[in-house]
Amino acid sequence: MNRVIHRRNSEAGERARQRQEREDQASRLSDEVPSLRTLRLAIRFERGEGSVESEHTRIVVVSRAPALFHVPCSDPHCRDGGHDLTGTIMAHLRARHGTFEGSASCHGGVGAASQPCSRVLRFEAAATYA
């Protein structure tokens, strides 16, 4: 049992390290969209047929945030999954949209047979500009 827990912790730690490395290498949001002042993302994870699993709001610190919006999958059993919102969000920010929304399906697999993950992330964004 301890070996399984250790392996999961090691895998989670490695994913966190990789995520941090991608964020460190990404350009800064303030450089990509200099007029952006604030950004708030209301994020909702759905499972299967639209049943809401969890919701939270993320306040982005524009002055130091990376221009990278990759959200890990909410399913703890999902492998190699996540939701890449970067293209969608950056296109709206560059167009100076004040409010916008979008969604992304997880691209990972669940279980020993790596069945496609059924998690969907939906978001609503609110941005202000100078």
PyMOL commands that set and color helices and strands:
alter all, ss='L'
color gray80, all
select helices_A, chain A and resi 2-25+29-32+86-94
alter helices_A, ss='H'
color red, helices_A
select strands_A, chain A and resi 36-47+51-60+70-71+78-79+83-84+99-105+109-110+115-116+119-129
alter strands_A, ss='S'
color yellow, strands_A
deselect
rebuild
show_as cartoon
